[in-house]
Amino acid sequence: MRPLVSWMTKSDPAILEFFEETGIAMPPAVVSYNIHGVSHPTVKRRLPVLVEHDLLEKVDEDRGYYRITNRGHAYLDGELEADKLEPEK
């Protein structure tokens, strides 16, 4: 089961699932175009947050491409505990 943590939104799992399903690096426009119910502004706002928590990585600064990390795969597979996703205090 996937943990839900304080900083996540309901869009985050859908974004991560899309990256996992495609297996490729993509810019925000491609992600938002292909995920129904998640707006482009939401995708653009959430990708850096997912990078901050090491679920995605930015692989091309110039063109703004992202891809899922091993930690992102572990999250989707239910292998990460909620406390591992919360920021350290």
WOVENVEN-V695609 format. One record per pair of residues at least 24 apart in sequence whose C-alpha atoms are under 10 Angstrom apart, sorted by sequence separation. I is the first residue (numbers start at 1). GAP is how many residues later the second one is. D is the distance in whole Angstrom. If there is no record, write none. Layout:
I&GAP&D  I&GAP&D
This chain:
11&24&10  14&24&8  11&26&9  12&26&10  11&27&7  10&28&10  11&28&9  15&28&8  12&30&10  55&30&9  11&31&8  12&31&9  15&31&9  16&31&9  25&31&10  27&31&9  53&31&10  54&31&9  11&32&8  15&32&8  25&32&9  26&32&9  27&32&10  53&32&7  9&33&10  25&33&9  26&33&9  27&33&9  53&33&9  12&34&7  16&34&9  25&34&8  26&34&9  53&34&8  11&35&8  12&35&8  15&35&9  25&35&9  29&35&10  30&35&10  31&35&10  52&35&10  27&36&7  28&36&8  29&36&10  9&37&8  12&37&9  19&37&9  26&37&9  27&37&5  28&37&7  8&38&9  12&38&8  26&38&8  27&38&4  28&38&8  16&39&8  25&39&9  26&39&5  27&39&6  16&40&8  25&40&6  26&40&5  27&40&9  8&41&9  15&41&10  24&41&9  25&41&5  26&41&7  7&42&9  8&42&9  24&42&8  25&42&4  26&42&10  7&43&10  12&43&10  24&43&6  25&43&8  23&44&8  24&44&8  22&45&10  23&45&8  7&46&10  22&46&10  19&47&9  20&47&8  19&48&6  20&48&7  19&49&6  20&49&9  18&50&9  19&50&10  16&51&9  17&51&9  16&52&7  20&52&8  15&53&10  16&53&10  19&53&9  20&53&7  19&54&9  17&55&9  16&56&7  17&56&9  20&56&9  16&57&8  13&59&10  16&59&9  17&59&7  16&60&8  13&62&9  13&63&8  2&72&9  3&72&8  2&73&6  3&73&9  1&74&9  2&74&6  1&75&8  2&75&7  3&75&7  1&76&8  2&76&5  3&76&9  5&76&10  6&76&9  1&77&5  2&77&8  3&77&7  4&77&9  5&77&6  8&77&10  1&78&8  2&78&8  3&78&6  4&78&7  5&78&8  7&78&9  8&78&10  1&79&9  2&79&8  3&79&5  4&79&10  5&79&10  6&79&9  7&79&8  1&80&9  2&80&8  3&80&9  5&80&7  6&80&7  7&80&9  3&81&10  4&81&9  5&81&7  6&81&9  3&82&8  4&82&10  5&82&10
